[in-house]
């Protein structure tokens, strides 16, 4: 008969807590908003000016597109007016998911932001989305 080491109750609880904590951290690291990107950024360089995100025609008037890689949301509140904002909600860091009727939606807690200026329309966020540097070169929307 071999002697097997006794496993203490404290050891079992500590291991369980460590595994549970790791699972919680993994779940927090991938919010549902990250999978909601509507368009991927192109790696095309616009004459050294920055990354081409999309064409003006691909951004609907009154709508927009969320770009996960650079964490930017591009909107077209009125025809021919292109705006860019951080896609990171200032409430708890979730990525916004979509732009509908000139409102940028955060799926995590329901905050709404203006597609015109990034201001808070509805909380819980108390600060608006930060402006992002986007420009239009021809028909291309360029980040940077």
N, C-alpha and C positions, 0 to 999 in steps of 0.2 A: 504494500500500500504506500502511495506517495503522499507527501505532505503538500497540500495546495494552500497557497496563501489565502488568508481570510480577507474578503473584501468588506471594508467597513461601510456602514451606512453613509457616513460623511463623504467617502470617496465616490459612492454611487450618485449622491446628490450633487456633488461638485461637478462631476462629469456631465450629468444631465443638464445642469444650469449652463455650463460652458457650451454644450451643443445647442441648447435652446437660444442662447444669446447670439451665437453665430448665425442661426437661422433667421432671427429677427434682423440682424444687421444686413444679411444678404437680401432680405425682402425690402428693407428701406433703401438699399442701394439701387434698386431698379423700379422707379415709380411707373405707374401705368401711363403717365403722360409721355414718357420717352418713346413709346412704341407708336405714338399717334402722328408721327411726321407725315406731312402730306407730300413733300417733295424733298429729294436729296440734293445737296449742293454739288455743283460740278467742280472739278478740280481745274477747269480751264482758267488760265490767267489772262485778264484783259489788259494786255500791254503793261504788265507790272503793277497795275493799279489795285488789284485785289482779286478775290475769288468771285467768279460769276455764279450767282445763285439761281437765277431763272430769267425768263423773258418777261417783259411787261405784260404781254398777252396771256401769259399763264397765270397771272394773279387776277382773280375776278374782282370787279368793281364791288365794293362793299364787303369784300372778303380778304383773304390772304393765304399765306403758306408758312408753315413752321419748318425750320431747318435744324435738325437735331445736332449735326456735327458742330457748326459754329454757334448753336443755341441762339438763333435769331428768328424773329417772326417779321415777315414783310407783308405790308398791307397796301391796299389801293382804296382809300376811303372815298375818293371821287375819281372819275376817269382821268388818267394821266398824272395823278398825284401818288407817288410811291413813298412810303414811310417804312422805317426799320426800327425795331425795338429788341431789347433782350427778350428771349423766350423764357427766361427764368422768372417765375413768380416770386416777388419779394416777400410773400407771406411765409412760405416754408421751403422754397427752392424747387418746386415741381416745374416741369416744363409745361407751358401752355399747350393746348391741343389743337385749337382751330380758331378761325375767324368767321363769324356769322353775323350778318346785319351790322357791320362796322363795330362789332364787339369781339374782343379777344378773350377766349374762355380758358380758365384754368380748371382742369378736371378734378384736382385733388380736394379743394374745399369750396369751389364755386365762385371764386373771385372773377369779376368781369372788368376789362380794361377797354378804353377807347382806342379804336383803330386809327384815329386822327392824331392823338398826342400821347397815348399810353397811360392817360390818367385813370385812376380807379373810378369805376362806375358803381361797383358793388363789392363789398368786402367778403371775407375777413381781411384781405390785404389793406394796408393803410397807406402804402406808397405805390406810385405808379411804376410802369415798366420803364427802365432806362432806355434812352434813345440809342440806336445803333447806327453806325456810319454806313449808309448805303447810298449809291448814286446810280443814275441811269446813263449808260453809254450806248447810244443807238437804241436797240430794243432790249439790251441786256441790263439786268439789275446786278450791280457789283457791290460786294462787301469790302469795306476798307477805303 
